[in-house]
Amino acid sequence: MGVSENYKGLILAVCSSAFIGASFILKKKGLKRAAARGTRAGVGGHTYLLEPLWWVGMVTMITGEAANFVAYIYAPAVLVTPLGALSIIVSSVLAHFLLNERLQKMGVLGCISCIVGSIVIVIHAPQEHTPNSVQEIWELATQPEFMIYVIATVSVVLALILNFEPRYGQKNMLVYLGICSLMGSLTVVSIKAIGIAIKLTLDGINQIGYPQTWFFVTVAIICVITQLNYLNKALDTFNATIISPVYYVMFTTLTIIASAIMFKDWSGQNISSIASEICGFITVLTGTIILHGTKEQEETTRKGALTWFINEDSTKCVEDEHLIVINGPDDREN
């Protein structure tokens, strides 16, 4: 692969991160406007479909994903994937200025830890073998190890949707983000298969006629629609500043696992690389804990202040009512 192609991939990956990061904020603002006119997306409403700003965010996200898709054709994954962390920085900065979702110092530290850990994982992830046809990808996708991963992923997603979402979806963002991330790992392998099929077709080796190509297209469409639905719910319910890095970490981690199982990336890897990946996971876990701790502290502070004001107002109302009861008869007697 030539240097010029790497530069193309680099530019596309940077643009992709900028678009995707901005799309989080645009969609969040669109969801807020839609919630003011109808049922919130977090409780099953679809008013946001009539909100132009949400569609701007949607188009922005599609543009970013398309740029990211093309970037993988021009540059290796080790160059493209770490740049996805830039979307976290973009969304956090925009949320700070446009949504008044202030990112505290500990939140910044959590974001940095997540980004550093994710980059370490990706950098030290082993190089994967690039299949030469869709049939070869199909053989990899139907191997027992990956089929077990697919069955486990679909089972967990169904459990989250049917059992956990109704009870905990509005309280814990990991329910929504878990669905998005698990389906996202399947999306990536499907998108990769589609990308290889397109690239081979453009090189003169037609892959369009194979049913496996269209199967991967169908899987990708189903997974993307599911991701978007639950990502909308997450954005409408929770703070975008916290959602972006946690979603990135979960998505990246599960994607690396899915790719490693499917493409046998970890076989033959040296001890140094394995140790680096473990350190990366620990760093990511630390950053996630910091982010959750920051969020919980903000929620506790906000609820505490609200309770104080409610109690104060309630006391005033009781006192006023008491004065009216006492003074009323006197006024009538006079």
Order of alpha helices (4+ residues) and beta strands (2+ residues): alpha-alpha-alpha-alpha-alpha-alpha-alpha-alpha-alpha-alpha-alpha-alpha
